[in-house]
Amino acid sequence: MNRTLLPLTALLLATPAAAREAPSPEKLRASVEKLVSFGTRHSLSSATDPKRGIGAARNWVAAEFASLSKQCGGCISVERLSRRFTGPRAPDGVVIEDVLGIQKGSDPNRFVIVGGHIDSRVSNVMDITSDAPGANDDASGVALVLEAARILSKEKFAANIVYVAFSGEEQGLWGATLLAETAKARGWQVDAMLNNDIVGNSIGQGGVRAGDYVRVFSEGIRTSETLAEQVERRAIGGEDDGPSRALAKTIHGIAQALPGDFAAFVDRRPDRFGRGGDHEPFLREGYPAVRFTVAAENWDRQHQDLRTENGIVYGDTIEGMDFAYLSKVTAINVATLARLAAAPAAPAGVSIAGALGRDTNVKWSATPGATGYRLHWRRADQQDWSDQREVAGGVTTAVLKDVPVDDHFVGVSAIGANGAESLISFAGRAAAK
């Protein structure tokens, strides 16, 4: 492994995770208990009842963001996005509202997003009156978002961090569609979107115990790519290195570096087999996005009426959760958000050349805020980056000696003055002259 030019001290100056407060299982439990207390959070339930229904739950989340903002001197602005949607699961239409807490960074254009959906349901997706506690699906995700905001609001970052509680997930990913389209319309540069949905149990169906890892789902081939981009991807072999897969691989590495031996399992498909989630609308808009979900789901506790049959307890209640597990998933999210929000954007225009030779020539565009870059490469029969080299800021070309372009993949990341590293941009072919 080669390391040159950037001093080791610079590489160690990223936001000090060791000094950052750890997520609190007790605070996560308190948030889930509060969300469960609203009875049902079905997206078609009451938006005006002060104690029961989706409206009361959204008001509480907005108040939590406002309270955190007060504690950090106004660093978080609260915004409520809304739009009317109509579909098979809301034939008469419903106003879907997302509750956002936006922590302002020094760069007004860059954003990282973490979200979970606040709505819940029972067996009949059209049942808007029965109790639907939605403890794990997905009060766990909203509790994670609030805890991430509590911890990270004490720090300052380059990118804006958007903490969001989505509505309308169970009706058709409507809240996520609303935010993804809003981000596009506002011209946001979204560096990463982390969707947390069902992230709070360690015992799955049939009593399976899986408490030492969380699954991170990511697309390799981009949903948003054009036909021309598909052709180019096939030409360069980039199936496992799209922006979302790069994000998932980064999360895997971040999890490995955290204490506690809790892993991030890179699941190489966009979501669970035949299913979907709130990261998908962001993928459609071309943004890097992944989904966190527990290692072993318990389907008896998802989308079920509250009941006991033949000794089996059905329903998504808080008794099925593990808050120590949820705190570990939260820690990975917090560390990922902190790193990417502290780092420069991923380099653009990364290309390689070197056909009919033994060396690979690498080129990329200068990244605002980067004080250096890190070249990554691996043999073409490997999934994970194996070698790396640092180059100083101001340099946008490099030669990898005795690294044949035919047999290697190459990527480049940007390094900030604090040592924080961006996502890795996969190198394509140099443009024809």
MARKE-684432 format. One record per residue (C-alpha): x negated, y, z negated; residue in one letter. Coordinates in nm, 2 decimals. Last residue first. Example, Ala and Ser with C-alpha at 12.3 -4.5 7.8 and 13.67 -1.06 7.14 Angstrom:
% residues 2
+--------+--------+--------+--------+
|   east |  north |     up | residu |
+--------+--------+--------+--------+
|  -1.37 |  -0.11 |  -0.71 |      s |
|  -1.23 |  -0.45 |  -0.78 |      a |
+--------+--------+--------+--------+
END
This chain:
% residues 433
+--------+--------+--------+--------+
|   east |  north |     up | residu |
+--------+--------+--------+--------+
|   1.06 |   1.42 |   2.82 |      k |
|   1.24 |   1.12 |   2.67 |      a |
|   1.33 |   1.17 |   2.30 |      a |
|   1.12 |   0.98 |   2.06 |      a |
|   1.29 |   0.65 |   1.96 |      r |
|   1.45 |   0.61 |   1.62 |      g |
|   1.31 |   0.64 |   1.27 |      a |
|   1.53 |   0.57 |   0.97 |      f |
|   1.58 |   0.85 |   0.73 |      s |
|   1.50 |   0.76 |   0.37 |      i |
|   1.72 |   0.93 |   0.11 |      l |
|   1.56 |   1.22 |  -0.07 |      s |
|   1.28 |   1.20 |  -0.33 |      e |
|   1.25 |   1.40 |  -0.65 |      a |
|   0.89 |   1.50 |  -0.73 |      g |
|   0.98 |   1.84 |  -0.88 |      n |
|   0.83 |   2.02 |  -0.58 |      a |
|   1.06 |   1.82 |  -0.36 |      g |
|   0.98 |   1.51 |  -0.16 |      i |
|   1.14 |   1.43 |   0.18 |      a |
|   1.19 |   1.08 |   0.31 |      s |
|   1.06 |   0.91 |   0.63 |      v |
|   1.14 |   0.57 |   0.78 |      g |
|   0.96 |   0.31 |   0.99 |      v |
|   1.04 |  -0.03 |   1.12 |      f |
|   0.76 |  -0.26 |   1.23 |      h |
|   0.68 |  -0.52 |   1.49 |      d |
|   0.69 |  -0.34 |   1.82 |      d |
|   0.55 |  -0.02 |   1.67 |      v |
|   0.23 |  -0.19 |   1.59 |      p |
|   0.09 |  -0.07 |   1.25 |      v |
|  -0.29 |  -0.07 |   1.31 |      d |
|  -0.31 |   0.30 |   1.22 |      k |
|   0.01 |   0.47 |   1.12 |      l |
|  -0.02 |   0.81 |   1.28 |      v |
|   0.15 |   1.11 |   1.12 |      a |
|   0.35 |   1.42 |   1.23 |      t |
|   0.56 |   1.68 |   1.04 |      t |
|   0.29 |   1.83 |   0.81 |      v |
|   0.40 |   2.15 |   0.64 |      g |
|   0.43 |   1.97 |   0.31 |      g |
|   0.16 |   1.71 |   0.24 |      a |
|   0.17 |   1.35 |   0.35 |      v |
|   0.25 |   1.05 |   0.13 |      e |
|   0.21 |   0.69 |   0.24 |      r |
|   0.44 |   0.38 |   0.20 |      q |
|   0.44 |   0.01 |   0.24 |      d |
|   0.70 |  -0.27 |   0.18 |      s |
|   1.03 |  -0.12 |   0.27 |      w |
|   1.30 |  -0.38 |   0.22 |      d |
|   1.49 |  -0.59 |   0.48 |      q |
|   1.19 |  -0.78 |   0.64 |      q |
|   1.15 |  -0.94 |   0.98 |      d |
|   1.06 |  -0.61 |   1.14 |      a |
|   0.76 |  -0.56 |   0.92 |      r |
|   0.80 |  -0.27 |   0.69 |      r |
|   0.74 |   0.10 |   0.68 |      w |
|   0.79 |   0.41 |   0.46 |      h |
|   0.64 |   0.76 |   0.51 |      l |
|   0.68 |   0.99 |   0.22 |      r |
|   0.70 |   1.37 |   0.28 |      y |
|   0.57 |   1.67 |   0.10 |      g |
|   0.67 |   2.01 |  -0.05 |      t |
|   1.02 |   1.98 |   0.09 |      a |
|   1.25 |   2.28 |   0.02 |      g |
|   1.38 |   2.30 |   0.38 |      p |
|   1.30 |   1.99 |   0.58 |      t |
|   1.06 |   2.01 |   0.87 |      a |
|   1.16 |   1.79 |   1.16 |      s |
|   1.01 |   1.45 |   1.21 |      w |
|   0.73 |   1.26 |   1.40 |      k |
|   0.57 |   0.93 |   1.36 |      v |
|   0.31 |   0.78 |   1.59 |      n |
|   0.26 |   0.40 |   1.55 |      t |
|  -0.07 |   0.24 |   1.63 |      d |
|  -0.17 |  -0.08 |   1.80 |      r |
|  -0.06 |   0.03 |   2.15 |      g |
|   0.16 |  -0.06 |   2.45 |      l |
|   0.45 |   0.13 |   2.30 |      a |
|   0.35 |   0.38 |   2.03 |      g |
|   0.63 |   0.61 |   1.95 |      a |
|   0.84 |   0.69 |   1.65 |      i |
|   1.12 |   0.93 |   1.56 |      s |
|   1.26 |   1.12 |   1.27 |      v |
|   1.48 |   1.41 |   1.38 |      g |
|   1.62 |   1.50 |   1.04 |      a |
|   1.45 |   1.46 |   0.70 |      p |
|   1.68 |   1.37 |   0.41 |      a |
|   1.78 |   1.68 |   0.21 |      a |
|   1.56 |   1.80 |  -0.06 |      p |
|   1.57 |   1.63 |  -0.40 |      a |
|   1.73 |   1.74 |  -0.72 |      a |
|   2.09 |   1.65 |  -0.61 |      a |
|   1.96 |   1.32 |  -0.48 |      l |
|   1.78 |   1.23 |  -0.80 |      r |
|   2.05 |   1.35 |  -1.04 |      a |
|   2.33 |   1.18 |  -0.85 |      l |
|   2.14 |   0.85 |  -0.85 |      t |
|   2.05 |   0.87 |  -1.21 |      a |
|   2.41 |   0.95 |  -1.31 |      v |
|   2.56 |   0.68 |  -1.10 |      n |
|   2.31 |   0.42 |  -1.24 |      i |
|   2.40 |   0.53 |  -1.59 |      a |
|   2.77 |   0.51 |  -1.52 |      t |
|   2.73 |   0.14 |  -1.42 |      v |
|   2.55 |   0.08 |  -1.75 |      k |
|   2.82 |   0.27 |  -1.95 |      s |
|   3.09 |   0.05 |  -1.78 |      l |
|   2.92 |  -0.26 |  -1.90 |      y |
|   2.91 |  -0.13 |  -2.26 |      a |
|   3.27 |  -0.04 |  -2.21 |      f |
|   3.39 |  -0.39 |  -2.13 |      d |
|   3.75 |  -0.39 |  -2.01 |      m |
|   4.03 |  -0.65 |  -2.02 |      g |
|   4.18 |  -0.52 |  -2.34 |      e |
|   4.23 |  -0.18 |  -2.17 |      i |
|   4.52 |  -0.31 |  -1.97 |      t |
|   4.55 |  -0.39 |  -1.60 |      d |
|   4.83 |  -0.65 |  -1.61 |      g |
|   4.87 |  -1.02 |  -1.63 |      y |
|   4.80 |  -1.24 |  -1.94 |      v |
|   4.80 |  -1.61 |  -1.87 |      i |
|   4.96 |  -1.84 |  -2.13 |      g |
|   5.20 |  -1.99 |  -1.88 |      n |
|   5.32 |  -1.64 |  -1.79 |      e |
|   5.24 |  -1.32 |  -1.98 |      t |
|   5.36 |  -0.99 |  -1.85 |      r |
|   5.26 |  -0.63 |  -1.74 |      l |
|   5.34 |  -0.61 |  -1.37 |      d |
|   5.02 |  -0.66 |  -1.17 |      q |
|   4.81 |  -0.46 |  -0.93 |      h |
|   4.49 |  -0.58 |  -1.07 |      q |
|   4.45 |  -0.77 |  -1.40 |      r |
|   4.52 |  -1.12 |  -1.27 |      d |
|   4.27 |  -1.03 |  -1.00 |      w |
|   3.98 |  -1.04 |  -1.24 |      n |
|   3.68 |  -0.91 |  -1.04 |      e |
|   3.33 |  -1.04 |  -1.08 |      a |
|   3.03 |  -0.81 |  -1.02 |      a |
|   3.22 |  -0.49 |  -1.08 |      v |
|   3.27 |  -0.24 |  -0.80 |      t |
|   3.06 |   0.05 |  -0.67 |      f |
|   3.15 |   0.17 |  -0.32 |      r |
|   2.91 |   0.35 |  -0.09 |      v |
|   2.91 |   0.67 |   0.13 |      a |
|   2.67 |   0.84 |   0.37 |      p |
|   2.89 |   1.09 |   0.56 |      y |
|   2.99 |   1.05 |   0.92 |      g |
|   3.35 |   1.17 |   0.90 |      e |
|   3.48 |   0.81 |   0.92 |      r |
|   3.24 |   0.71 |   0.65 |      l |
|   3.39 |   0.98 |   0.42 |      f |
|   3.74 |   0.84 |   0.49 |      p |
|   3.60 |   0.49 |   0.39 |      e |
|   3.45 |   0.59 |   0.05 |      h |
|   3.80 |   0.58 |  -0.11 |      d |
|   3.85 |   0.21 |  -0.08 |      g |
|   3.90 |  -0.10 |   0.14 |      g |
|   3.98 |  -0.46 |   0.16 |      r |
|   3.93 |  -0.74 |   0.42 |      g |
|   3.63 |  -0.89 |   0.24 |      f |
|   3.51 |  -0.65 |  -0.03 |      r |
|   3.38 |  -0.32 |   0.11 |      d |
|   3.15 |  -0.18 |   0.38 |      p |
|   2.94 |  -0.49 |   0.41 |      r |
|   2.59 |  -0.57 |   0.30 |      r |
|   2.64 |  -0.60 |  -0.07 |      d |
|   2.34 |  -0.44 |  -0.23 |      v |
|   2.36 |  -0.58 |  -0.59 |      f |
|   2.27 |  -0.30 |  -0.83 |      a |
|   2.09 |  -0.45 |  -1.13 |      a |
|   2.10 |  -0.42 |  -1.51 |      f |
|   1.77 |  -0.50 |  -1.68 |      d |
|   1.82 |  -0.26 |  -1.97 |      g |
|   1.59 |   0.03 |  -1.88 |      p |
|   1.63 |   0.21 |  -1.54 |      l |
|   1.37 |   0.15 |  -1.27 |      a |
|   1.55 |  -0.14 |  -1.11 |      q |
|   1.87 |   0.06 |  -1.10 |      a |
|   1.70 |   0.34 |  -0.90 |      i |
|   1.57 |   0.09 |  -0.65 |      g |
|   1.91 |  -0.06 |  -0.59 |      h |
|   2.06 |   0.29 |  -0.56 |      i |
|   1.80 |   0.37 |  -0.29 |      t |
|   1.90 |   0.06 |  -0.10 |      k |
|   2.26 |   0.16 |  -0.12 |      a |
|   2.19 |   0.51 |   0.01 |      l |
|   1.98 |   0.37 |   0.30 |      a |
|   2.28 |   0.14 |   0.38 |      r |
|   2.50 |   0.45 |   0.39 |      s |
|   2.25 |   0.64 |   0.61 |      p |
|   2.21 |   0.35 |   0.86 |      g |
|   1.92 |   0.12 |   0.80 |      d |
|   2.04 |  -0.24 |   0.83 |      d |
|   2.16 |  -0.23 |   1.19 |      e |
|   1.87 |   0.00 |   1.31 |      g |
|   1.71 |  -0.24 |   1.56 |      g |
|   1.59 |   0.04 |   1.79 |      i |
|   1.77 |  -0.05 |   2.11 |      a |
|   2.08 |  -0.17 |   1.93 |      r |
|   2.10 |   0.16 |   1.75 |      r |
|   2.06 |   0.35 |   2.08 |      e |
|   2.35 |   0.16 |   2.24 |      v |
|   2.57 |   0.22 |   1.94 |      q |
|   2.47 |   0.59 |   1.95 |      e |
|   2.58 |   0.62 |   2.31 |      a |
|   2.91 |   0.45 |   2.22 |      l |
|   2.96 |   0.70 |   1.94 |      t |
|   2.88 |   0.64 |   1.57 |      e |
|   3.14 |   0.72 |   1.31 |      s |
|   3.18 |   0.38 |   1.15 |      t |
|   2.81 |   0.35 |   1.11 |      r |
|   2.65 |   0.01 |   1.15 |      i |
|   2.50 |  -0.08 |   0.81 |      g |
|   2.81 |  -0.01 |   0.59 |      e |
|   2.77 |  -0.02 |   0.22 |      s |
|   2.90 |  -0.20 |  -0.09 |      f |
|   2.73 |  -0.17 |  -0.42 |      v |
|   2.80 |  -0.46 |  -0.66 |      r |
|   2.73 |  -0.42 |  -1.03 |      v |
|   2.49 |  -0.63 |  -1.23 |      y |
|   2.42 |  -0.80 |  -1.56 |      d |
|   2.77 |  -0.86 |  -1.70 |      g |
|   2.89 |  -1.14 |  -1.48 |      a |
|   3.09 |  -1.39 |  -1.69 |      r |
|   3.35 |  -1.60 |  -1.50 |      v |
|   3.65 |  -1.65 |  -1.73 |      g |
|   3.88 |  -1.77 |  -1.45 |      g |
|   3.88 |  -1.44 |  -1.27 |      q |
|   3.62 |  -1.20 |  -1.40 |      g |
|   3.45 |  -1.11 |  -1.73 |      i |
|   3.22 |  -0.81 |  -1.71 |      s |
|   3.49 |  -0.54 |  -1.67 |      n |
|   3.47 |  -0.16 |  -1.61 |      g |
|   3.38 |  -0.07 |  -1.25 |      v |
|   3.71 |  -0.11 |  -1.07 |      i |
|   3.66 |   0.18 |  -0.82 |      d |
|   3.36 |   0.40 |  -0.82 |      n |
|   3.30 |   0.58 |  -0.49 |      n |
|   2.96 |   0.75 |  -0.46 |      l |
|   2.93 |   1.00 |  -0.17 |      m |
|   2.59 |   1.11 |  -0.05 |      a |
|   2.41 |   1.39 |   0.13 |      d |
|   2.73 |   1.58 |   0.22 |      v |
|   2.64 |   1.88 |   0.43 |      q |
|   2.96 |   2.08 |   0.38 |      w |
|   3.09 |   2.26 |   0.69 |      g |
|   3.42 |   2.37 |   0.52 |      r |
|   3.63 |   2.17 |   0.77 |      a |
|   3.41 |   1.86 |   0.72 |      k |
|   3.44 |   1.88 |   0.34 |      a |
|   3.81 |   1.94 |   0.37 |      t |
|   3.84 |   1.63 |   0.59 |      e |
|   3.66 |   1.42 |   0.34 |      a |
|   3.86 |   1.57 |   0.05 |      l |
|   4.20 |   1.50 |   0.21 |      l |
|   4.10 |   1.15 |   0.33 |      t |
|   3.99 |   1.07 |  -0.02 |      a |
|   4.32 |   1.18 |  -0.16 |      g |
|   4.51 |   0.98 |   0.11 |      w |
|   4.33 |   0.65 |   0.07 |      l |
|   4.66 |   0.48 |   0.19 |      g |
|   4.92 |   0.47 |  -0.08 |      q |
|   4.71 |   0.30 |  -0.35 |      e |
|   4.44 |   0.57 |  -0.31 |      e |
|   4.70 |   0.85 |  -0.34 |      g |
|   4.52 |   1.07 |  -0.59 |      s |
|   4.14 |   1.12 |  -0.62 |      f |
|   3.96 |   1.23 |  -0.93 |      a |
|   3.65 |   1.42 |  -0.82 |      v |
|   3.31 |   1.53 |  -0.94 |      y |
|   3.13 |   1.74 |  -0.68 |      v |
|   2.76 |   1.80 |  -0.74 |      i |
|   2.61 |   2.10 |  -0.55 |      n |
|   2.26 |   2.04 |  -0.43 |      a |
|   1.95 |   2.21 |  -0.58 |      a |
|   2.01 |   2.10 |  -0.93 |      f |
|   2.04 |   2.24 |  -1.29 |      k |
|   2.09 |   2.03 |  -1.60 |      e |
|   2.34 |   2.02 |  -1.89 |      k |
|   2.63 |   1.97 |  -1.64 |      s |
|   2.47 |   1.63 |  -1.57 |      l |
|   2.58 |   1.46 |  -1.89 |      i |
|   2.94 |   1.58 |  -1.92 |      r |
|   2.99 |   1.55 |  -1.54 |      a |
|   2.87 |   1.19 |  -1.54 |      a |
|   3.10 |   1.12 |  -1.83 |      e |
|   3.40 |   1.27 |  -1.64 |      l |
|   3.32 |   1.07 |  -1.33 |      v |
|   3.27 |   0.75 |  -1.53 |      l |
|   3.61 |   0.80 |  -1.69 |      a |
|   3.77 |   0.85 |  -1.35 |      v |
|   3.61 |   0.52 |  -1.23 |      g |
|   3.73 |   0.33 |  -1.53 |      s |
|   4.08 |   0.48 |  -1.50 |      a |
|   4.08 |   0.30 |  -1.18 |      d |
|   4.17 |   0.02 |  -1.16 |      d |
|   4.01 |  -0.07 |  -1.49 |      n |
|   4.28 |   0.08 |  -1.71 |      a |
|   4.55 |   0.12 |  -1.45 |      g |
|   4.81 |   0.15 |  -1.72 |      p |
|   5.11 |   0.10 |  -1.49 |      a |
|   5.42 |   0.12 |  -1.70 |      d |
|   5.72 |   0.08 |  -1.48 |      s |
|   5.87 |   0.40 |  -1.32 |      t |
|   5.71 |   0.44 |  -0.97 |      i |
|   5.76 |   0.09 |  -0.83 |      d |
|   5.69 |   0.13 |  -0.46 |      m |
|   5.36 |  -0.06 |  -0.49 |      v |
|   5.55 |  -0.36 |  -0.63 |      n |
|   5.30 |  -0.55 |  -0.84 |      s |
|   5.20 |  -0.25 |  -1.06 |      v |
|   5.03 |   0.08 |  -0.96 |      r |
|   4.78 |   0.34 |  -1.06 |      s |
|   4.65 |   0.68 |  -0.95 |      d |
|   4.34 |   0.85 |  -1.08 |      i |
|   4.10 |   0.74 |  -0.81 |      h |
|   3.73 |   0.76 |  -0.87 |      g |
|   3.47 |   1.00 |  -0.74 |      g |
|   3.11 |   1.11 |  -0.71 |      v |
|   3.01 |   1.36 |  -0.44 |      i |
|   2.67 |   1.50 |  -0.34 |      v |
|   2.67 |   1.84 |  -0.17 |      f |
|   2.44 |   2.06 |   0.03 |      r |
|   2.54 |   2.40 |   0.18 |      n |
|   2.52 |   2.64 |  -0.12 |      p |
|   2.17 |   2.54 |  -0.21 |      d |
|   2.10 |   2.65 |  -0.57 |      s |
|   2.35 |   2.40 |  -0.71 |      g |
|   2.71 |   2.47 |  -0.83 |      k |
|   2.88 |   2.20 |  -1.03 |      q |
|   3.22 |   2.14 |  -0.86 |      i |
|   3.49 |   1.98 |  -1.07 |      g |
|   3.76 |   1.86 |  -0.84 |      l |
|   4.12 |   1.74 |  -0.90 |      v |
|   4.27 |   1.58 |  -0.59 |      d |
|   4.64 |   1.63 |  -0.52 |      e |
|   4.88 |   1.43 |  -0.29 |      i |
|   5.22 |   1.59 |  -0.23 |      v |
|   5.46 |   1.31 |  -0.14 |      v |
|   5.65 |   1.21 |   0.17 |      g |
|   5.99 |   1.05 |   0.21 |      d |
|   5.84 |   0.73 |   0.34 |      p |
|   5.57 |   0.72 |   0.07 |      a |
|   5.42 |   0.37 |   0.09 |      r |
|   5.50 |   0.34 |   0.46 |      p |
|   5.36 |   0.69 |   0.53 |      g |
|   5.40 |   1.06 |   0.46 |      t |
|   5.14 |   1.30 |   0.32 |      f |
|   5.17 |   1.65 |   0.18 |      r |
|   4.85 |   1.82 |   0.10 |      r |
|   4.67 |   1.93 |  -0.22 |      s |
|   4.32 |   2.03 |  -0.33 |      l |
|   4.28 |   2.13 |  -0.70 |      r |
|   3.96 |   2.32 |  -0.78 |      e |
|   3.77 |   2.36 |  -1.11 |      v |
|   3.44 |   2.54 |  -1.10 |      s |
|   3.15 |   2.39 |  -1.31 |      i |
|   2.85 |   2.59 |  -1.42 |      c |
|   3.07 |   2.83 |  -1.63 |      g |
|   2.84 |   2.87 |  -1.92 |      g |
|   2.77 |   2.50 |  -1.97 |      c |
|   3.02 |   2.44 |  -2.26 |      q |
|   3.29 |   2.64 |  -2.08 |      k |
|   3.24 |   2.43 |  -1.77 |      s |
|   3.28 |   2.11 |  -1.97 |      l |
|   3.61 |   2.24 |  -2.11 |      s |
|   3.73 |   2.33 |  -1.76 |      a |
|   3.64 |   1.98 |  -1.63 |      f |
|   3.84 |   1.83 |  -1.91 |      e |
|   4.13 |   2.06 |  -1.85 |      a |
|   4.14 |   1.95 |  -1.48 |      a |
|   4.14 |   1.59 |  -1.60 |      v |
|   4.43 |   1.65 |  -1.83 |      w |
|   4.63 |   1.83 |  -1.56 |      n |
|   4.57 |   1.53 |  -1.33 |      r |
|   4.71 |   1.29 |  -1.59 |      a |
|   5.01 |   1.51 |  -1.66 |      a |
|   5.09 |   1.53 |  -1.29 |      g |
|   5.05 |   1.15 |  -1.23 |      i |
|   5.31 |   1.05 |  -1.48 |      g |
|   5.41 |   1.09 |  -1.84 |      r |
|   5.34 |   1.37 |  -2.10 |      k |
|   5.39 |   1.71 |  -1.94 |      p |
|   5.64 |   1.59 |  -1.68 |      d |
|   5.58 |   1.80 |  -1.37 |      t |
|   5.41 |   1.57 |  -1.11 |      a |
|   5.64 |   1.28 |  -1.19 |      s |
|   5.56 |   0.95 |  -1.03 |      s |
|   5.50 |   0.92 |  -0.66 |      l |
|   5.12 |   0.89 |  -0.70 |      s |
|   5.17 |   0.62 |  -0.96 |      h |
|   4.99 |   0.73 |  -1.28 |      r |
|   5.21 |   0.54 |  -1.51 |      t |
|   5.23 |   0.55 |  -1.89 |      g |
|   5.03 |   0.87 |  -1.95 |      f |
|   4.85 |   0.69 |  -2.24 |      s |
|   4.64 |   0.49 |  -2.00 |      v |
|   4.45 |   0.80 |  -1.90 |      l |
|   4.39 |   0.89 |  -2.26 |      k |
|   4.27 |   0.54 |  -2.34 |      e |
|   4.04 |   0.55 |  -2.04 |      v |
|   3.89 |   0.87 |  -2.15 |      s |
|   3.84 |   0.75 |  -2.51 |      a |
|   3.67 |   0.43 |  -2.38 |      r |
|   3.42 |   0.63 |  -2.17 |      l |
|   3.35 |   0.85 |  -2.47 |      k |
|   3.28 |   0.55 |  -2.69 |      e |
|   3.07 |   0.37 |  -2.43 |      p |
|   2.85 |   0.69 |  -2.42 |      s |
|   2.63 |   0.74 |  -2.11 |      p |
|   2.27 |   0.80 |  -2.21 |      a |
|   2.15 |   1.15 |  -2.27 |      e |
|   1.86 |   1.26 |  -2.04 |      r |
|   1.51 |   1.27 |  -2.18 |      a |
|   1.42 |   0.93 |  -2.03 |      a |
|   1.57 |   1.04 |  -1.70 |      a |
|   1.32 |   1.32 |  -1.66 |      p |
|   1.43 |   1.50 |  -1.35 |      t |
|   1.14 |   1.42 |  -1.10 |      a |
|   0.79 |   1.53 |  -1.20 |      l |
|   0.63 |   1.19 |  -1.16 |      l |
|   0.54 |   1.21 |  -0.80 |      l |
|   0.37 |   1.55 |  -0.85 |      a |
|   0.15 |   1.40 |  -1.12 |      t |
|   0.03 |   1.13 |  -0.88 |      l |
|  -0.12 |   1.39 |  -0.65 |      p |
|   0.02 |   1.41 |  -0.30 |      l |
|  -0.25 |   1.36 |  -0.03 |      l |
|  -0.26 |   0.98 |   0.00 |      t |
|  -0.09 |   0.66 |  -0.10 |      r |
|  -0.14 |   0.34 |   0.10 |      n |
|   0.00 |   0.00 |   0.00 |      m |
+--------+--------+--------+--------+
END
